[in-house]
């Protein structure tokens, strides 16, 4: 392009990150396009998972994805600064550090809780719309249980142990679901009777989860009632004080914990942008997701308002943010390249709401699910999104937080995937299997017949015999196409499977698909000998690595693969299978106890992380004012 174009993206929410990823991919080799992403935090927050942090299910860092890791190795410049003002006339964004000029801007500053003018909510209640909110709720609940455990006044203690969630949308139901599960652990930890804890949902409308169909919503409600959650519907809250809430009916509920999830509105800063505002303070856009006043100002996610149907704006959900982001990325490109813009057309695939870590209801493209399978789909959707923004590294972190490191059995797999054991007990097995692989490699190297004839240490000093696997002309693999006399593979199985002799192979002959594969890799006797040499070296490497505890996971995986290869080649009996299952056991970190992996793997992890994700650096060391 003739002139440099500066694209500024304000807000690292779902929409902002998606736009940045799309544009960075399209213009990765175009130095005339500069992309800058500004957010007050150095991380992207997984807003849909905040309830898990607030409800004590996962560690706080599980809902944070470092922006510099997302955009390392891309052309997106990440700026961690607080945006003070957006001047659409001068095309300037002012932060608490400096000013930035732009040719195109994408505003994705998101939304904030709406309190509907109810007195005392903002002062005495808790919202759940940011990472800071989640941490505040988590800390408050833990402290409240501690105080209640020491409170002798029954009336005061009841007030402390009453937890109210206002609102029965997705956030409210997900939050109360977390409290249902967390309650058990907290009661045990602080020595409180479970029946003394009161959990309640207060809803102004007559029904809950109104974005779902009634059947699915009723399943979620029945699940909560079954778990002793009180559901108060048709009960608008009219006042909140430090120790009670007041309903429209006049009923007062003593509580020190009100979590407000009743609604959201556009970020309050939106009114300062000088752009037309629509319902709930959101910025009005046209079908191209541009503001109606400024064609170079695009609006993404919750703060954008566009009606595909009269009176019905785009919903404030993740899928809408991502889809508006798609349209914006295409239209900025079209504008710069003088192409044709595309109109926003939604294609929502449904809704899911988890009720704790073990139950979920979902409506996905007309498919209605509940329980285990609904929760599986929720995890699959999360993994799909995380793959798009961060790849395998972020996927692994998610699996660890949600399954492998999950505490208190709060996942669909319970605690089965997160069981911990001392790796010390694997050390003898690791050494034993390692020694066996070394001996098998030496047996092939020296030759089975020579090995069997030699006694004691002479086995190791007898030298390479004429029957060695590595000598030219010695074809030890009993494959018919390699045998000059046409002998069958099954009849020569006694020479196979790690050098051991088995009376009867597991398979009488190779499966056809595997035979075809072997004929490609080992088409003639000459290549067969080279393949045998590779087998010997591989077995020796596996054994030495296991003995040293070096690259144990890879060595164990290779061990399992070798066994599988011998079995499919019709060269191994049932006795060899224990190698396979032993290898699987060793994949659980056996080399990190009295092994070199204890030193090597952290070093490799750090080096690869610095190369692939970028070396960690303090925020204050970057984006310095010149």
Secondary structure as UniProt FT lines:
FT   STRAND          5..10
FT   HELIX           14..26
FT   TURN            27..29
FT   TURN            31..32
FT   STRAND          33..39
FT   STRAND          43..45
FT   HELIX           47..49
FT   HELIX           50..54
FT   TURN            55..56
FT   HELIX           60..63
FT   STRAND          64..66
FT   HELIX           67..71
FT   TURN            72..73
FT   STRAND          76..80
FT   STRAND          83..87
FT   TURN            88..91
FT   STRAND          92..95
FT   STRAND          99..101
FT   STRAND          104..107
FT   STRAND          111..113
FT   TURN            116..117
FT   HELIX           121..124
FT   STRAND          126..127
FT   HELIX           131..150
FT   HELIX           154..160
FT   STRAND          162..166
FT   HELIX           170..190
FT   HELIX           194..196
FT   STRAND          198..202
FT   TURN            210..211
FT   HELIX           214..226
FT   TURN            227..228
FT   STRAND          229..232
FT   STRAND          237..241
FT   TURN            242..243
FT   STRAND          244..247
FT   TURN            248..249
FT   STRAND          252..254
FT   STRAND          257..260
FT   STRAND          264..266
FT   HELIX           268..272
FT   TURN            273..274
FT   HELIX           279..281
FT   STRAND          283..285
FT   TURN            287..288
FT   STRAND          290..291
FT   TURN            295..296
FT   STRAND          297..299
FT   HELIX           301..303
FT   STRAND          304..305
FT   STRAND          307..309
FT   TURN            310..311
FT   STRAND          312..313
FT   HELIX           318..336
FT   TURN            337..338
FT   STRAND          350..354
FT   STRAND          360..364
FT   TURN            365..366
FT   STRAND          367..370
FT   HELIX           372..399
FT   HELIX           400..404
FT   TURN            408..409
FT   TURN            412..417
FT   HELIX           423..426
FT   HELIX           427..446
FT   HELIX           448..453
FT   TURN            456..457
FT   HELIX           458..461
FT   TURN            466..467
FT   TURN            469..470
FT   TURN            472..473
FT   HELIX           480..482
FT   TURN            484..485
FT   HELIX           490..495
FT   TURN            498..499
FT   HELIX           512..521
FT   HELIX           525..548
FT   HELIX           552..568
FT   TURN            569..570
FT   HELIX           574..576
FT   HELIX           577..586
FT   TURN            587..589
FT   HELIX           590..592
FT   HELIX           597..612
FT   HELIX           619..621
//
